[in-house]
Amino acid sequence: MTNTETSTAMSTAMHVAARETARPAQGGGSFDAEADVVVVGGGGGGLPTALFSRWLGDQVILLEKAPELGGTAKKAAFWYWVPNNEPMRAAGLTDGRDDFLRYVARLSRPTRYDPSSRTLGLTEWEHAMASAIYDSASTATELLAERGALPYRHCPAVPDYWSELPEDKAPYGRVLVPVDASESMSDGGENAVRTLCAAAERDGVDVRTGHRVQRVIVNDGRVVGVEATTADGATHRIGARKAVVFSSGGFTHDDELRTNFLGVPAYRGCAAATNEGDFVRIASAVGAQLRNMNYAWMCPVPLERSGRADLVGMFSVSGDSMLFVDKAGRRVVNEKLPYNELAQKFFQWDGTAGEYPNLVLIQIWDQRAQEHSASDEYGRLIVSPGADDSHVIRGNTLAELASAIDKRLAGLASRTGGVTLANGFGATLKDTVARYNELAAAGRDTDFHRGETAIQLIFNGPVKEEPGRENPTLWPLAEQGPYYAALVTGGTLDTKGGPQTDPDGHVLDDLGQPIPGLYGVGNCVASASAQAYWAGGATLGPILAFAHRAATAAHTE
């Protein structure tokens, strides 16, 4: 663990109890508190689950590990992707169930996709989970809005991430954001958590922060509660008359789980610092089946900020007079790809050299981009004066910049396996910039096709207006300095593997049977999306659908 990660972990540990054994406790004895439904996690999945349960008349205790509510959702833009939503229907936009399923199947399992198959090449489980998203996301969304817990506004101009695919028959209109989000929508998470928390307080959800759930309590094969510890060392037994619903986030910040399961050298990303895979261990201890542990919602992250609690993933790479190069000085990727797809470039393995040649890429920009593309939104690395710019490397010439980059890399060798600039980096960079400038001047990136899809334009970020320019993502790098750079690698927004659930949130055992009384929602359980990131909000929209379904099922226990 690096010094930065150690510092973050120590800071978290001051307010959160240490992890204990996940071995289940046996039933019997009294509880310190009891409710119909116990929800574990107070973020974008837990808060809606608690509210849905409360609105069904259930008593609800919500246990949050961190000192405050919000989780990863509070740091997010909180776009939520809702197929066939009410505004789409009102506008006469068609978003049929079969069309939706073809789109998600094509991306989730591209090597198995079969449009003539009843399940489109998906497994029965994957098809059922995807169908549940279509069937329930809009219902959940409208209920949250009607009750004032999550009022929204429609974003009809926002496309899906793969809107150009022929399978996407409704490429625009599925995205909603909290109604009070700014025009850029980057602060949606803060607004969503504010209104969800207010509704929870108004409607009588018993919220207890600083409670780390360590294990479930089992009686005659049924989950009947949890044991949680607080930072003072006390253990609290919380009983659940109907069900326990976990929505405690993925395992982004557990180095052991991330390293052993993801299969790629993903760095710590922008999930809440308390997302340490607790439910993986807790559910495994009662026989839960794990699924899709090798997948994550990926995004580029600044190498030097990985592990920091305030890290925001690079959801939008800003700048037009800007490019990425590898350690040899070559441009190797379309810098404006959607973040999940851009992140894949860092994880490519070179079987000849025996290395990840793109583990660290270098973002380079000029003074023009610094002046016109600086932003504190969406994790952009071109930041305004006065902001934290400790990640920024400077040079008055490209040669001076290269020397400064090499020096910075040397100081980070323990985090990268010793990545250094290749011999001849300076000369190659000069040639790369000349080629990039040629493409930018023509307004067409024939090498990597930057700016050729709708979503790339949405995520372009602020740039200087240039009359007559057809491709706003491209502009030549200045011939004179100063120049700027930052080191970029691949990380996780959060992971998306964990215990397998059915479409109603029941956690399944190794034979595919529900574990009585145990449910899961969100990134702490397996997502049927597999490798795909369908659109902006394709994390939160499905989470709301499954929160509603889990609460409804738990109510009948």
C-alpha positions as semicolon CSV with decimal commas, in nm:
position;residue;x (nm);y (nm);z (nm)
1;M;0,000;0,000;0,000
2;T;0,132;0,345;-0,089
3;N;0,174;0,635;0,151
4;T;-0,133;0,803;0,003
5;E;-0,342;0,490;0,036
6;T;-0,214;0,432;0,389
7;S;-0,309;0,788;0,484
8;T;-0,657;0,742;0,341
9;A;-0,699;0,409;0,516
10;M;-0,586;0,555;0,850
11;S;-0,826;0,846;0,812
12;T;-1,112;0,609;0,740
13;A;-1,013;0,381;1,026
14;M;-1,043;0,668;1,273
15;H;-1,417;0,681;1,207
16;V;-1,499;0,323;1,102
17;A;-1,464;0,001;1,297
18;A;-1,204;-0,248;1,176
19;R;-1,316;-0,554;0,984
20;E;-1,384;-0,866;1,189
21;T;-1,469;-1,220;1,092
22;A;-1,771;-1,255;0,863
23;R;-1,859;-1,594;1,010
24;P;-2,234;-1,576;1,080
25;A;-2,363;-1,544;1,433
26;Q;-2,628;-1,788;1,545
27;G;-2,977;-1,674;1,635
28;G;-3,112;-1,669;1,984
29;G;-3,077;-1,407;2,250
30;S;-3,205;-1,054;2,240
31;F;-3,151;-0,775;1,991
32;D;-3,039;-0,423;2,071
33;A;-3,288;-0,300;1,812
34;E;-3,529;-0,463;1,570
35;A;-3,722;-0,365;1,257
36;D;-3,909;-0,533;0,977
37;V;-3,634;-0,458;0,726
38;V;-3,269;-0,379;0,795
39;V;-3,089;-0,201;0,510
40;V;-2,708;-0,205;0,508
41;G;-2,561;0,093;0,323
42;G;-2,683;0,449;0,286
43;G;-2,593;0,541;-0,071
44;G;-2,762;0,536;-0,408
45;G;-2,904;0,188;-0,351
46;G;-2,961;0,176;0,023
47;L;-3,152;0,501;0,063
48;P;-3,409;0,418;-0,210
49;T;-3,444;0,063;-0,075
50;A;-3,513;0,197;0,273
51;L;-3,769;0,442;0,139
52;F;-3,949;0,186;-0,076
53;S;-3,970;-0,045;0,227
54;R;-4,094;0,234;0,451
55;W;-4,362;0,335;0,202
56;L;-4,489;-0,024;0,208
57;G;-4,544;0,017;0,581
58;D;-4,236;-0,163;0,706
59;Q;-4,028;-0,041;0,997
60;V;-3,677;0,020;0,863
61;I;-3,336;0,053;1,024
62;L;-3,061;0,172;0,789
63;L;-2,702;0,103;0,894
64;E;-2,426;0,302;0,724
65;K;-2,060;0,217;0,776
66;A;-1,932;0,571;0,716
67;P;-1,992;0,868;0,946
68;E;-2,232;1,017;0,690
69;L;-2,480;0,903;0,428
70;G;-2,428;0,921;0,053
71;G;-2,162;0,668;-0,040
72;T;-2,029;0,679;-0,393
73;A;-2,352;0,836;-0,516
74;K;-2,273;1,162;-0,335
75;K;-1,957;1,202;-0,542
76;A;-2,132;1,117;-0,869
77;A;-2,322;1,320;-1,125
78;F;-2,613;1,086;-1,050
79;W;-2,734;1,045;-1,404
80;Y;-2,978;0,757;-1,402
81;W;-3,062;0,556;-1,711
82;V;-3,428;0,463;-1,723
83;P;-3,562;0,284;-2,032
84;N;-3,911;0,375;-2,151
85;N;-3,934;0,647;-1,888
86;E;-4,236;0,871;-1,841
87;P;-4,094;1,175;-2,026
88;M;-4,007;0,952;-2,322
89;R;-4,361;0,817;-2,334
90;A;-4,507;1,165;-2,300
91;A;-4,292;1,284;-2,591
92;G;-4,403;0,993;-2,806
93;L;-4,059;0,827;-2,809
94;T;-4,075;0,452;-2,861
95;D;-3,852;0,238;-2,642
96;G;-3,977;-0,116;-2,678
97;R;-3,881;-0,396;-2,442
98;D;-3,743;-0,623;-2,714
99;D;-3,537;-0,340;-2,863
100;F;-3,395;-0,251;-2,522
101;L;-3,298;-0,611;-2,455
102;R;-3,125;-0,644;-2,790
103;Y;-2,915;-0,335;-2,716
104;V;-2,802;-0,451;-2,373
105;A;-2,741;-0,809;-2,489
106;R;-2,533;-0,695;-2,785
107;L;-2,298;-0,507;-2,551
108;S;-2,299;-0,730;-2,244
109;R;-2,215;-1,052;-2,424
110;P;-2,096;-0,956;-2,774
111;T;-1,938;-1,296;-2,843
112;R;-2,263;-1,476;-2,762
113;Y;-2,511;-1,225;-2,900
114;D;-2,776;-1,397;-3,111
115;P;-3,076;-1,184;-3,214
116;S;-3,267;-1,497;-3,321
117;S;-3,239;-1,657;-2,975
118;R;-3,516;-1,616;-2,718
119;T;-3,258;-1,491;-2,468
120;L;-3,050;-1,314;-2,736
121;G;-2,750;-1,524;-2,637
122;L;-2,769;-1,421;-2,272
123;T;-2,800;-1,678;-1,998
124;E;-3,145;-1,717;-1,846
125;W;-3,025;-1,523;-1,542
126;E;-2,880;-1,238;-1,745
127;H;-3,192;-1,212;-1,958
128;A;-3,419;-1,209;-1,652
129;M;-3,209;-0,939;-1,483
130;A;-3,202;-0,719;-1,792
131;S;-3,578;-0,763;-1,834
132;A;-3,631;-0,657;-1,473
133;I;-3,449;-0,330;-1,540
134;Y;-3,685;-0,249;-1,825
135;D;-3,992;-0,355;-1,628
136;S;-3,918;-0,170;-1,304
137;A;-3,683;0,127;-1,353
138;S;-3,953;0,371;-1,458
139;T;-4,193;0,256;-1,185
140;A;-3,924;0,311;-0,922
141;T;-3,825;0,646;-1,065
142;E;-4,180;0,780;-1,072
143;L;-4,251;0,670;-0,715
144;L;-3,938;0,842;-0,587
145;A;-4,032;1,158;-0,774
146;E;-4,396;1,155;-0,660
147;R;-4,290;1,124;-0,297
148;G;-4,042;1,410;-0,330
149;A;-3,745;1,184;-0,258
150;L;-3,583;1,216;-0,600
151;P;-3,748;1,475;-0,826
152;Y;-3,589;1,473;-1,168
153;R;-3,554;1,648;-1,499
154;H;-3,532;1,478;-1,834
155;C;-3,220;1,497;-2,053
156;P;-3,356;1,433;-2,404
157;A;-3,033;1,538;-2,577
158;V;-2,805;1,296;-2,392
159;P;-2,724;0,986;-2,601
160;D;-2,645;0,634;-2,491
161;Y;-2,275;0,550;-2,500
162;W;-2,326;0,327;-2,806
163;S;-2,602;0,529;-2,972
164;E;-2,465;0,458;-3,321
165;L;-2,521;0,082;-3,294
166;P;-2,814;-0,042;-3,504
167;E;-2,943;-0,230;-3,198
168;D;-3,003;0,099;-3,015
169;K;-3,351;0,192;-3,134
170;A;-3,395;0,460;-2,866
171;P;-3,051;0,624;-2,856
172;Y;-3,168;0,943;-2,685
173;G;-3,395;1,018;-2,391
174;R;-3,324;0,749;-2,133
175;V;-3,119;0,971;-1,901
176;L;-3,268;1,156;-1,603
177;V;-3,088;1,374;-1,346
178;P;-3,191;1,526;-1,011
179;V;-3,401;1,833;-1,076
180;D;-3,171;2,072;-0,889
181;A;-2,852;1,957;-1,061
182;S;-2,654;2,232;-1,232
183;E;-2,660;2,282;-1,607
184;S;-2,349;2,063;-1,641
185;M;-2,518;1,799;-1,419
186;S;-2,190;1,723;-1,240
187;D;-2,336;1,793;-0,893
188;G;-2,634;1,563;-0,926
189;G;-2,513;1,329;-0,654
190;E;-2,508;1,594;-0,385
191;N;-2,862;1,696;-0,476
192;A;-2,989;1,339;-0,494
193;V;-2,846;1,244;-0,156
194;R;-2,988;1,563;-0,004
195;T;-3,345;1,490;-0,116
196;L;-3,323;1,117;-0,041
197;C;-3,194;1,186;0,311
198;A;-3,466;1,445;0,371
199;A;-3,730;1,194;0,266
200;A;-3,581;0,926;0,490
201;E;-3,593;1,159;0,789
202;R;-3,943;1,280;0,704
203;D;-4,083;0,930;0,663
204;G;-3,931;0,769;0,968
205;V;-3,637;0,561;0,850
206;D;-3,418;0,490;1,153
207;V;-3,073;0,590;1,024
208;R;-2,761;0,488;1,215
209;T;-2,426;0,597;1,074
210;G;-2,086;0,470;1,185
211;H;-2,217;0,113;1,205
212;R;-2,005;-0,141;1,021
213;V;-2,197;-0,460;0,963
214;Q;-1,959;-0,749;1,026
215;R;-2,182;-1,053;0,979
216;V;-2,538;-1,173;0,955
217;I;-2,729;-1,351;1,230
218;V;-2,879;-1,685;1,121
219;N;-3,153;-1,883;1,291
220;D;-3,267;-2,219;1,149
221;G;-3,116;-2,138;0,810
222;R;-3,275;-1,795;0,786
223;V;-3,104;-1,454;0,811
224;V;-3,274;-1,276;1,099
225;G;-3,044;-0,981;1,159
226;V;-2,689;-0,848;1,160
227;E;-2,413;-0,768;1,402
228;A;-2,255;-0,425;1,354
229;T;-1,965;-0,262;1,533
230;T;-1,892;0,102;1,596
231;A;-1,561;0,282;1,624
232;D;-1,574;0,261;2,005
233;G;-1,556;-0,119;1,980
234;A;-1,917;-0,188;2,075
235;T;-2,113;-0,461;1,898
236;H;-2,479;-0,403;1,818
237;R;-2,724;-0,684;1,735
238;I;-2,992;-0,558;1,499
239;G;-3,284;-0,788;1,427
240;A;-3,483;-0,810;1,103
241;R;-3,834;-0,955;1,129
242;K;-3,861;-0,982;0,749
243;A;-3,529;-0,930;0,571
244;V;-3,182;-0,781;0,558
245;V;-3,101;-0,594;0,237
246;F;-2,736;-0,517;0,163
247;S;-2,646;-0,221;-0,057
248;S;-2,296;-0,162;0,071
249;G;-2,096;-0,101;-0,249
250;G;-1,828;-0,294;-0,431
251;F;-1,468;-0,378;-0,346
252;T;-1,278;-0,091;-0,508
253;H;-1,085;-0,015;-0,189
254;D;-0,993;-0,370;-0,089
255;D;-0,657;-0,432;-0,253
256;E;-0,673;-0,808;-0,198
257;L;-1,014;-0,856;-0,362
258;R;-0,939;-0,615;-0,645
259;T;-0,606;-0,778;-0,725
260;N;-0,730;-1,135;-0,698
261;F;-1,054;-1,102;-0,892
262;L;-1,037;-0,826;-1,153
263;G;-0,758;-0,980;-1,360
264;V;-0,627;-0,639;-1,470
265;P;-0,396;-0,396;-1,288
266;A;-0,676;-0,156;-1,195
267;Y;-0,583;0,110;-0,941
268;R;-0,807;0,229;-0,661
269;G;-1,079;0,443;-0,813
270;C;-1,343;0,689;-0,710
271;A;-1,587;0,474;-0,510
272;A;-1,650;0,575;-0,151
273;A;-1,354;0,486;0,070
274;T;-1,573;0,244;0,267
275;N;-1,641;0,028;-0,040
276;E;-1,422;-0,262;0,069
277;G;-1,623;-0,563;-0,044
278;D;-1,774;-0,638;0,297
279;F;-2,073;-0,818;0,147
280;V;-1,854;-1,051;-0,059
281;R;-1,716;-1,198;0,262
282;I;-2,040;-1,180;0,461
283;A;-2,253;-1,348;0,195
284;S;-1,987;-1,607;0,110
285;A;-1,986;-1,713;0,474
286;V;-2,353;-1,816;0,445
287;G;-2,310;-2,001;0,116
288;A;-2,385;-1,734;-0,142
289;Q;-2,282;-1,793;-0,502
290;L;-2,048;-1,530;-0,647
291;R;-2,083;-1,406;-1,003
292;N;-1,902;-1,166;-1,240
293;M;-1,623;-1,094;-0,991
294;N;-1,390;-1,011;-1,282
295;Y;-1,590;-0,707;-1,393
296;A;-1,594;-0,345;-1,286
297;W;-1,725;-0,007;-1,395
298;M;-1,394;0,137;-1,515
299;C;-1,263;0,489;-1,565
300;P;-0,926;0,661;-1,607
301;V;-0,784;0,809;-1,287
302;P;-0,490;1,039;-1,218
303;L;-0,215;0,807;-1,101
304;E;-0,101;1,030;-0,819
305;R;-0,453;1,066;-0,672
306;S;-0,541;0,698;-0,669
307;G;-0,633;0,601;-0,314
308;R;-0,738;0,950;-0,208
309;A;-1,085;0,976;-0,058
310;D;-1,159;1,287;-0,266
311;L;-1,070;1,122;-0,596
312;V;-1,317;1,173;-0,880
313;G;-1,271;0,955;-1,186
314;M;-1,195;1,114;-1,522
315;F;-1,546;1,095;-1,667
316;S;-1,464;1,373;-1,913
317;V;-1,119;1,440;-2,058
318;S;-1,113;1,810;-2,129
319;G;-0,914;2,005;-2,383
320;D;-0,899;2,019;-2,761
321;S;-0,530;2,109;-2,800
322;M;-0,453;1,801;-2,593
323;L;-0,341;1,443;-2,652
324;F;-0,241;1,125;-2,468
325;V;0,091;0,953;-2,536
326;D;0,250;0,637;-2,403
327;K;0,591;0,602;-2,240
328;A;0,751;0,591;-2,586
329;G;0,587;0,919;-2,688
330;R;0,332;0,764;-2,925
331;R;-0,036;0,849;-2,940
332;V;-0,221;0,521;-2,881
333;V;-0,588;0,596;-2,815
334;N;-0,888;0,817;-2,882
335;E;-0,875;1,043;-2,577
336;K;-1,248;1,123;-2,591
337;L;-1,379;0,767;-2,568
338;P;-1,639;0,707;-2,296
339;Y;-1,452;0,653;-1,971
340;N;-1,519;0,281;-1,935
341;E;-1,386;0,214;-2,285
342;L;-1,092;0,452;-2,251
343;A;-0,988;0,271;-1,934
344;Q;-0,949;-0,058;-2,120
345;K;-0,646;0,080;-2,302
346;F;-0,441;0,085;-1,982
347;F;-0,493;-0,289;-1,930
348;Q;-0,366;-0,422;-2,264
349;W;-0,092;-0,682;-2,219
350;D;0,212;-0,706;-2,446
351;G;0,297;-1,076;-2,462
352;T;0,631;-1,011;-2,628
353;A;0,763;-0,746;-2,391
354;G;0,595;-0,903;-2,087
355;E;0,442;-0,578;-1,967
356;Y;0,143;-0,349;-1,970
357;P;0,285;-0,089;-2,209
358;N;-0,001;0,155;-2,151
359;L;-0,025;0,118;-1,774
360;V;0,058;0,488;-1,747
361;L;-0,037;0,728;-2,024
362;I;0,057;1,093;-2,029
363;Q;-0,197;1,366;-2,095
364;I;-0,029;1,667;-2,257
365;W;-0,185;2,007;-2,320
366;D;-0,082;2,363;-2,399
367;Q;-0,146;2,709;-2,259
368;R;-0,451;2,754;-2,480
369;A;-0,618;2,449;-2,329
370;Q;-0,510;2,559;-1,982
371;E;-0,683;2,893;-2,029
372;H;-1,002;2,771;-2,198
373;S;-1,056;2,411;-2,080
374;A;-0,985;2,432;-1,707
375;S;-1,264;2,282;-1,497
376;D;-1,332;2,134;-1,155
377;E;-1,603;1,900;-1,285
378;Y;-1,611;1,534;-1,392
379;G;-1,255;1,464;-1,274
380;R;-1,089;1,673;-1,543
381;L;-0,714;1,718;-1,498
382;I;-0,687;2,063;-1,654
383;V;-0,774;2,264;-1,345
384;S;-0,822;2,633;-1,272
385;P;-0,567;2,849;-1,088
386;G;-0,599;2,801;-0,715
387;A;-0,724;2,443;-0,742
388;D;-0,516;2,145;-0,632
389;D;-0,275;2,100;-0,922
390;S;-0,023;1,874;-0,753
391;H;-0,072;1,624;-1,036
392;V;0,028;1,875;-1,305
393;I;0,378;1,860;-1,460
394;R;0,515;2,168;-1,641
395;G;0,776;2,253;-1,900
396;N;0,850;2,557;-2,115
397;T;0,942;2,329;-2,405
398;L;0,848;1,975;-2,497
399;A;1,202;1,866;-2,410
400;E;1,178;2,031;-2,069
401;L;0,836;1,873;-2,016
402;A;0,976;1,529;-2,101
403;S;1,252;1,570;-1,845
404;A;1,000;1,670;-1,578
405;I;0,775;1,373;-1,666
406;D;1,067;1,133;-1,634
407;K;1,155;1,275;-1,295
408;R;0,795;1,245;-1,174
409;L;0,776;0,884;-1,291
410;A;1,095;0,799;-1,107
411;G;0,933;0,911;-0,784
412;L;0,637;0,682;-0,849
413;A;0,832;0,371;-0,949
414;S;0,706;0,169;-0,652
415;R;0,348;0,218;-0,769
416;T;0,400;0,134;-1,135
417;G;0,655;-0,147;-1,144
418;G;0,922;0,099;-1,249
419;V;0,762;0,267;-1,551
420;T;1,005;0,512;-1,714
421;L;1,011;0,700;-2,039
422;A;1,160;0,504;-2,328
423;N;1,484;0,606;-2,493
424;G;1,402;0,848;-2,770
425;F;1,079;0,967;-2,603
426;G;1,152;1,330;-2,689
427;A;1,208;1,270;-3,059
428;T;0,906;1,043;-3,088
429;L;0,688;1,294;-2,903
430;K;0,792;1,564;-3,146
431;D;0,685;1,344;-3,439
432;T;0,362;1,248;-3,262
433;V;0,269;1,611;-3,202
434;A;0,338;1,692;-3,566
435;R;0,108;1,411;-3,678
436;Y;-0,162;1,510;-3,429
437;N;-0,145;1,872;-3,539
438;E;-0,186;1,767;-3,900
439;L;-0,503;1,577;-3,811
440;A;-0,633;1,855;-3,589
441;A;-0,581;2,117;-3,858
442;A;-0,784;1,904;-4,098
443;G;-1,054;1,853;-3,832
444;R;-1,059;1,477;-3,877
445;D;-0,879;1,217;-3,668
446;T;-0,822;0,938;-3,918
447;D;-0,589;0,763;-3,671
448;F;-0,830;0,719;-3,376
449;H;-1,158;0,885;-3,486
450;R;-1,179;1,137;-3,204
451;G;-1,501;1,334;-3,197
452;E;-1,691;1,112;-3,438
453;T;-1,968;0,992;-3,203
454;A;-2,235;1,186;-3,020
455;I;-2,122;1,090;-2,671
456;Q;-1,767;1,209;-2,737
457;L;-1,905;1,555;-2,809
458;I;-2,112;1,549;-2,489
459;F;-1,802;1,468;-2,281
460;N;-1,569;1,706;-2,464
461;G;-1,572;1,960;-2,183
462;P;-1,515;2,335;-2,218
463;V;-1,307;2,448;-2,516
464;K;-1,234;2,776;-2,688
465;E;-1,487;2,862;-2,954
466;E;-1,338;2,847;-3,302
467;P;-1,559;2,982;-3,584
468;G;-1,620;2,735;-3,863
469;R;-1,471;2,439;-3,681
470;E;-1,659;2,114;-3,748
471;N;-1,489;1,895;-3,487
472;P;-1,472;2,073;-3,149
473;T;-1,262;1,796;-2,992
474;L;-0,954;1,874;-3,205
475;W;-0,713;2,167;-3,221
476;P;-0,338;2,171;-3,288
477;L;-0,101;2,178;-2,993
478;A;0,079;2,512;-2,978
479;E;0,427;2,534;-3,131
480;Q;0,548;2,727;-2,827
481;G;0,522;2,648;-2,456
482;P;0,447;2,643;-2,179
483;Y;0,322;2,285;-2,185
484;Y;0,151;2,078;-1,919
485;A;0,116;1,707;-1,846
486;A;-0,043;1,462;-1,603
487;L;0,001;1,089;-1,546
488;V;-0,310;0,881;-1,607
489;T;-0,389;0,516;-1,538
490;G;-0,693;0,288;-1,521
491;G;-0,908;0,251;-1,213
492;T;-1,253;0,152;-1,098
493;L;-1,556;0,370;-1,054
494;D;-1,658;0,065;-0,854
495;T;-1,667;-0,308;-0,904
496;K;-1,977;-0,493;-1,025
497;G;-1,925;-0,850;-0,907
498;G;-2,048;-1,016;-0,592
499;P;-2,317;-1,250;-0,465
500;Q;-2,566;-1,351;-0,731
501;T;-2,923;-1,234;-0,683
502;D;-3,244;-1,306;-0,866
503;P;-3,448;-1,021;-1,023
504;D;-3,618;-0,958;-0,688
505;G;-3,292;-0,920;-0,499
506;H;-3,288;-1,257;-0,319
507;V;-2,927;-1,365;-0,263
508;L;-2,877;-1,711;-0,413
509;D;-2,682;-2,004;-0,276
510;D;-2,456;-2,240;-0,470
511;L;-2,759;-2,429;-0,604
512;G;-2,930;-2,112;-0,720
513;Q;-3,183;-2,112;-0,434
514;P;-3,265;-1,801;-0,227
515;I;-3,101;-1,768;0,111
516;P;-3,407;-1,689;0,327
517;G;-3,413;-1,334;0,459
518;L;-3,108;-1,210;0,264
519;Y;-3,120;-0,959;-0,022
520;G;-2,870;-0,749;-0,217
521;V;-2,891;-0,438;-0,436
522;G;-2,632;-0,237;-0,627
523;N;-2,258;-0,277;-0,670
524;C;-2,224;-0,514;-0,375
525;V;-2,392;-0,785;-0,586
526;A;-2,334;-0,920;-0,936
527;S;-2,444;-0,707;-1,229
528;A;-2,580;-0,876;-1,539
529;S;-2,422;-0,602;-1,749
530;A;-2,098;-0,806;-1,751
531;Q;-1,837;-0,610;-1,952
532;A;-2,080;-0,344;-2,075
533;Y;-2,136;0,015;-1,970
534;W;-2,454;0,083;-2,166
535;A;-2,495;0,456;-2,102
536;G;-2,450;0,735;-1,854
537;G;-2,648;0,634;-1,547
538;A;-2,642;0,264;-1,636
539;T;-2,526;0,201;-1,281
540;L;-2,791;0,401;-1,093
541;G;-3,094;0,346;-1,314
542;P;-3,083;-0,034;-1,274
543;I;-3,002;0,006;-0,904
544;L;-3,327;0,199;-0,852
545;A;-3,517;-0,075;-1,034
546;F;-3,370;-0,348;-0,817
547;A;-3,412;-0,144;-0,498
548;H;-3,786;-0,125;-0,569
549;R;-3,810;-0,495;-0,652
550;A;-3,610;-0,601;-0,345
551;A;-3,815;-0,386;-0,111
552;T;-4,138;-0,526;-0,257
553;A;-4,019;-0,884;-0,221
554;A;-3,884;-0,829;0,131
555;H;-4,220;-0,685;0,235
556;T;-4,385;-1,020;0,167
557;E;-4,136;-1,225;0,371
